[in-house]
Amino acid sequence: MTTATTEAPEPSAIGAVGTPFEVLVERGKIREFAAAMQSENPAYQGPGAIVPPTFLTTATSWAPPGSRVVVGFDRRRLLHGEQEYIFHGPLPRAGDVLIAQERLIERYAKPGKRGGEMQFAVVVTEFRSPTGDLVAEARGTFIQTAPKGGPS
């Protein structure tokens, strides 16, 4: 999830990019993720294990402080609205190194069903090989709900 705090820091502008960071695809982490999904798929085991398609969600755990775009939403009102993954070739495997970088691509607002205005931010994270080839993209939509009893 993109950086969000209760203080709602100054948000990044559309088009802003975060600092690239390294994601090491570790065999044990793939196995743990598969277990959390309750999957016994043998493709997620062993030295040549591939990642489950939603595994890249964990990449933010490797992001150093300050490397992510700032959505600027209040965490107390934050929802994760949508997530999509696009792979541009084979799924990453144990031992792969990916370079991740976030980009804020869209901001918009919609009226909330219970009043007020909901704010939306769409962030795309590109995952590239060390040689720069695009391996995968993760597109996430984050929502800030309207405050209770007040304007957004």
N, C-alpha and C positions, 0 to 999 in steps of 0.2 A: 504494500500500500504506500502511496506517496506520503511525504512528510505532512503531518497535520498536528496541530497542537491546540491546547485550550486557549492560548493567547491569540490564535489566528494571525500568524506573521504575514508580512507583505507577500502576496502571492506572486509567483513567476508569471511573466507575460506569455501569451500564446506564442509558440515557436521557441520558447526557452528550452535549452538542453542542459541536462545534468552532466557532471563530470563522469567520464567512462570509469567503470570498475570491473575488476576481474571476478569471474565466477568459476570456481573449480568444481567440476562435476565428479562427485565422490561416490564410489560404489556403496559404501555404508549408508550414505544419505539417501541414495536411490532405494535401497532395501528398506530403510525406515519409512520413507514416504509411501512405498508400496504397501507396507504393513499397516500404516495408518489408513490407507484406502481399502484395507481388507482384501488385497489382491495377492493371489499366489501365482501370478503369471511368471513363468520361469525366465521370460525376457528381462525381468527386473532384478535378476539374481546373477551373481558371479562376476568375474573380471570384465566381461564384455557387456555388462548390463546396459540396456537403453533406459532413458528416462521415461516415466509415465508422462503423457502429454501435458498435464497440469503442473509438473514438477518445477517448471521455471518460476512459479509463484514464490518459491523459496529464495530466489535470487536476491531479493531485497535484504535478506539476512547478511549478505556479504557486502552490502553497500556501505562504504565508509561515511562517517558523518559529513554532511555538506555536499554529498555527491548527487543527491536526488533533487528533482524539481520540487518546488514548493507550491502545493495546491492552495494552502492558506485556509483550509476549512477547520472549524471547531470540532475536535475529536468527539465531543459529547453529542454532536448532531451528525456524525459521519456515517454514511452507508456505502457499502461496496455494491454498485448497481449492476455491473456487467463485466465479464472477462472473456477475452477471445485470444486464442493462440494460433499463429500461422507458422508452419514449418516450411522452409524453402529447400528441403532435401531430407536426408535421413535424420531420425531423431538423434540428439546428442547421446553420447555413451560415457560410461565411467572412464575417467582419465582425460576427457576433453576439457579444454580451457576455453571459456567464452568471455568476450568483452561486452558488457552490458552498458547501455546508455539510455536514459529516459528523455522523452521530449513531450512537452505539453502541446497538444494539437488543437484543443477546442475548449471553450467555456460557453455555457448558455444557462438560461433560467427557465423554469416552468412554474405555473401556479401549483401550489400544493393542494391536495384533495381536502385537507383539513384547514385550509387557509394559509396565508403567507406565500412566500416564494421559495422554491427549491433551487439551489445552485448546483450546476453540474460541471465537472472537469474531466476531460478525456486525456489519458496519458498513454503513449506508446513507448514500450521499451524494446529496443533493438538488441539482439544478441548476435555478435559477429565472431568469426574465428579470429585467431591471432593474425592471420593474413588479410583480414578485412572482409571476408565473404559473409554475406548475410545468412545466418543459420535459422533464426526464428524471430518472430515479433510477438509481443504480448500487448494487447490493447485493453486497458482498464477504464471503466467509467466510475467516478466517485461522485457521491451526492451529499450535499449538506442540506439537511431538512430545515424548514422554517422554525424559528424559536417558538416555543409555546406562548400563546397570548400576545404576540408582538410582531412587528414587521420583520422581514428577513434581513 
